[in-house]
Amino acid sequence: MANTAQAKKRVRQNIKQRERNSGLRSKLRTAIKSVRKAIVAGDKSLAETVFRKSASVIDSIASKGIIHKNKASRHKSRLSGAVKAMG
């Protein structure tokens, strides 16, 4: 357990930050799932619109340091390829 005032404050800050990060991570997963659902549904125009919105979410979460920028790029690339392959 934390003994100093500084350590106690860090514990409080870490709890807040962990909650914020988990919420953003959940938002990321939801955005990715929504694109995949649109792809499975077979509606290309819907998939493209949802992809554009989720790409923005992915970028913002990467800029906040929740995920690495390369991971964000990989997610966007794979989703984009899946949308383009719909025909």
Secondary structure as the mmCIF struct_conf table of DSSP 4:
data_model
#
loop_
_struct_conf.conf_type_id
_struct_conf.id
_struct_conf.beg_label_comp_id
_struct_conf.beg_label_asym_id
_struct_conf.beg_label_seq_id
_struct_conf.end_label_comp_id
_struct_conf.end_label_asym_id
_struct_conf.end_label_seq_id
BEND BEND1 THR A 4 THR A 4
HELX_RH_AL_P HELX_RH_AL_P1 ALA A 5 ALA A 41
TURN_TY1_P TURN_TY1_P1 GLY A 42 GLY A 42
HELX_RH_AL_P HELX_RH_AL_P2 LYS A 44 SER A 63
TURN_TY1_P TURN_TY1_P2 LYS A 64 GLY A 65
BEND BEND2 ILE A 66 ILE A 67
HELX_RH_AL_P HELX_RH_AL_P3 LYS A 69 LYS A 84
TURN_TY1_P TURN_TY1_P3 ALA A 85 MET A 86
#
